[in-house]
Each structure stands twice: as C-alpha cells, then as structure tokens.
Amino acid sequence: MKRLRLFLGTELPVLCILAFGLGPWVWMMLTSLRPDQDLSHSPITLIPSVFTLVHYIELLQRTNFIYNLRDSLVVAVGAVTLGMLLSLPAAYAFSRFRFPGRSFLRIQFLVVNMFPVVLLVLPIFMLLRELGLLDTYVALIAGHATFTLPFAIWLMTGYMDGLPVELDESAMIDGATRMQLLRLVILPLAAPGAVAVALYLFIASWNEYLFALMLAGRNVRTVTVALQMFIGENTINWGLLTAGGTLVALPAVLLFLLAQKRLVGGLTGGAVKG
Amino acid sequence: MRRTAFTPWLFLAPALVATILLVLGPVMETLWLSLHNVVLFRPRVRPFIGLENYISVLHDEAFWSSLGRSFVWVGVAVGCQFALGLTAALLLNRRFWWRPVARALVIVPWALPSVIIGLIWTWMLDFNLGIINQLGVQFGLLDASIPWLAQPSTAMAAVILAITWQGFPFFCVTLLAGLQSIPAEQYEAAAIDGAGKVRSFWYVTLPGLMPVMATALLLRMIWVANSLDLLLVMTGGGPGTSTQTLPLYAFLTAWSGANYGYGSSLAVMLTLMLLSVVILYAVRSRK
C-alpha cells in the first residue's frame, strides 16, 4: 500500500516530467537514425522501420560540418580561457580585499550580465568592421566574452568567498608572497569550482547563436549557425538536421551533467549573496 | 592580512578593461547611436537628431504592440517554467530509489543550444510529419493537423511551449537546492506544533524558499525578456508580426531595416525597462 502511494504520488509524476523533459531530445535522436523514406510520408511511425547512420555519414562527408565543429571548439576554448584568465584575479580581489567601490563594482558585473544582446551586438559589429576583424575567431571570442566574463566573475567570487581566510593568513605569516599564496594555496583550493565554471562557460559559448550569426558566419561558422543554414527555402532535410543536432547536443549535455553539482551551489550561493 | 590600497586594483584591472571595452563601451556607443540618424548604407553620415528617435518610438504602434507581446512572452513563459520547475523540485526532494538518476536527467533541456531546441520543436510541430499533430489526431485531441507555427493564433503559444521546455530545469535545479537548504528541524518543529503537510508547506517551505525563488525568477525573467534565438529560429517574428517581441523588433529594425539609430533607441528602451526591474529588486532585497 505504501509502495503504491509512493509510486502514484511521486514516481509516476516524476516519470511524466522526465518524459516531457527527455522526449523531444530522444525524438531528435530517433529521427536522425531513420532512413529517408520514413521522413517523407505521413504518418510517421513511432519506431523507425530500420536504424541507419546515412545522415551522419552524409553530414560528415558531404558537408563542412566537421569544420563547423572545429570553429565552435576554437571559439569556445578561446572564450573560456579569456573568461577564466580575467575572472580568477578579479574574483580574488573581490573576495579577499576591502576597498572603496567594491560592492558597486561587484554589482556592476552582475548588471552587465543582464544587458540585452541586441544592445551589444550592433556596436560590437561596427567596431569589428572598422578593425577588419569581422568573421574571425577573435571577433567571436570577444563577442562571447561579453557574457562569459561577468558570469565567471560572479560565480568565482562566490567560490572564493567559501574558502577560509585563515588559510591566507597562515600562509602570509609563513612568509609567502601574494603570488605564491595565489599559486600555492588559492588556486588548488578553487580548482574544482573553477573547472565547473569553465565547463559552464564552454557550454554557453558552444550553444551561442546570435553573436555567431552576426559577427561571423562565412569563414568562421559555428555549429549553431551551420545547423540553421541547413534549413532550405522550401524543403528541410530533417535527417541531416537532427543528425547535426544530436552531435552538437551531445558534448553540451555530457559536460553539463559533469559540472552540474558544483554549479548549482555556485549559482544559488552567488544568487543569494549577489 | 596586509591591506594596500593599490593591490586589489591590480587584480581587477584586466577584467575591468575588458568589460569597459566589450560591454560598457558598446553600451555607450548604442546610447550615442540612438541620438543620431544612422542607416547601414551610409555609416559615415550620421546627423545628430537628439531625442527624435525616442519620440518616434513613443508614437510607434509597432513598438507598443511588440512591448505587449513581450509582456505575454515573459509572463506566460516564466510562469509556466516556474510552475513546472517548482513541481519537479518538490517531487525530486522526496525519497525514492532512482532519485539521483532523475535529478541528473531533468537538466537535459537546459544544456541544449537554443537553435537545436528551436529545430526540435519546429520538427515536432510540423504540419505533415510532426509527432504532436499525429498523436493529437490519433488520441482525438485534435480534429485535424494544425499548422502551429504558420498561423498567428497559435505561433506564440508554440514558441512559449518550446521555451518552457528549455527553462523549467533551471527552476527545478535552483529551487531543489533551495529546498535542501531548509533545515529539517524546522519541519520537525512544525510537526510537533501539529502542522499538517499543507501548513508546513505554507509556513516552512515557502518562506525558506523565498530568497532563492525571488532571485531565480528575476534572472529568468531577464533572460527570457532578452532572448531572441528561439523566436528567430522558429518563427522569425512571424507569421506577420504575431511573435515579434520588443528585442526582436529592435533587432529586425537595426538589421533587416538597416536603421541603426532607431534600432538602438528601441534596444535602449528595453534595457531601461529591465534595469528598472533589477533596481526595484535590489532596493527591496536591501531592506
């Protein structure tokens, strides 16, 4: 009786929510494994008539998708590196120093995160055009830094606040310089948090669409822009699209599952302290 | 700890310089552009026109209607995400043996790129081959297939369905963390005082969740209000202007309309409205 109540009251609703949450994703993957004849006449069968990898083969052999994957990877790694390099010292300053303007600056980084992309993308586009940098890796890394940097600072400050100050003090008493302290004490302790933040930034950059569309798109074309371009004027090749979507979604989902635990603490912790 | 006035600025300088260059500079530039008449084809000639763009905005019917759609978009989408996310969080806070798996898997939609989410839902809502139309007809929920994204009366609801799917895991995960931080003693105390399930939810759970809830709602509201990609991928603002929210109107004006100045003033209006929400929240949480 108790078991039944648990099932009806908790497990069944959870199953329904999971079905809603995972259904569309699973449907995309199923679609990508169908042969073309399944995708051309209605009604579509729930289970594919045969499973096939033709769309993946076509995607990797007959399109530039592999180069799009490379471009996405380069941009994301660049944006993460830039974000982390700049945010670690900044988070350290916010967490360990008291100075005039501190809370104002902290809030400023939060507010900066809230500016609409529409507000930023036009002037950045015009600036990059002046500099002749449109459609390069630099352009996209700079564009993505507009959201990776403030976000990294916000999350990293939260983590550093969680590290006990006593450790700093005892290291200083032992005669460590500030650089030694940072390298030998703070960085190793902040590393797990930093990894989670880096993973999150990677996903954010990997998934980004609007900057990638506006600031590049021809020489440097990320996967999100490339996928969108598979949509023809009259016909949509759903097999190719869903195969691409499955490949692009996979790293994002896996990394997110990895980063999830630590990230949630950072998100809500930072949110409450904000 | 040694306190020198200079050291923290040394650590902050790179991040500050980058932010000024990449964010604050462009924001100022947009403000400046919004006071000028700038069109794409002659970027060098930009006559100063003062607040004229803003006056036109206030008389622009498309501005008011896209603002109205933005309110619907934010209100309904965030409301649905929140309701579903809270339900999921409460359920996942109960004990059952496969809970860790369920907690991990529920975040999947959050991790996916908006473009892919737009494509998945466009595919599922397809008139001929969409699974939603097919199952709907099969189970008698629909009389016939509906071109969800192609008719003005259903397009907005269809995109809101997609963004609800994308956003509910965020609420689930943050609210679940909030639930876990409520000390068990509070529930025990409530039980001793004779509070039932409903009352302990009302007097222990809700107040304990309040700070996380308020922050999560604020963050999500701003993200949803700003978000363009799902709308761009699924409808592009159409059919007609039935899904054209304010940021999309600003984007299309500046881009397809090639009118930078006017587009900028629309973007500034949007930012001012969002900023006022943020400031209101900051002032209230100070108290």
Interface residues (C-beta under 8 A of the other chain):
Chain A: L6 T10 E11 P13 V14 I17 L18 F20 G21 L22 P24 W25 W27 M28 T31 L39 S42 P43 I44 L82 L85 L86 S87 P89 A90 Y92 A93 F94 R96 F97 R98 F99 R102 L105 I107 Q108 F109 V111 V112 M114 F115 P116 V117 V118 L119 L120 L122 P123 I124 M126 L127 A142 A145 T146 L149 P150 I153 V165 D168 E169 M172 R178 I203 W206 N207 E208 Y209 L210 M214 V223 T224 V225 L227 Q228 I231 W238 L241 T242 G245 V248 A249 A252 V253 L255 F256 L257 Q260 V264 G265 L267 T268 A271 V272 G274
Chain B: M1 R2 R3 A5 T7 P8 W9 F11 L12 P14 A15 L16 A18 T19 L22 V23 L24 G25 P26 V27 E29 T30 L33 P43 L84 T87 A88 L91 L92 R94 F96 A102 A104 L105 V106 I107 V108 P109 W110 A111 L112 P113 S114 V115 I116 I117 L119 I120 W121 W123 M124 N128 L129 I131 Q134 W165 F168 P169 V173 T174 L176 A177 G178 P211 V212 T215 A216 L219 I222 A225 N226 L228 D229 L232 V233 P247 A250 F251 A254 W255 Y260 G263 S264 A267 V268 L270 T271 L274 L275 V278 A282
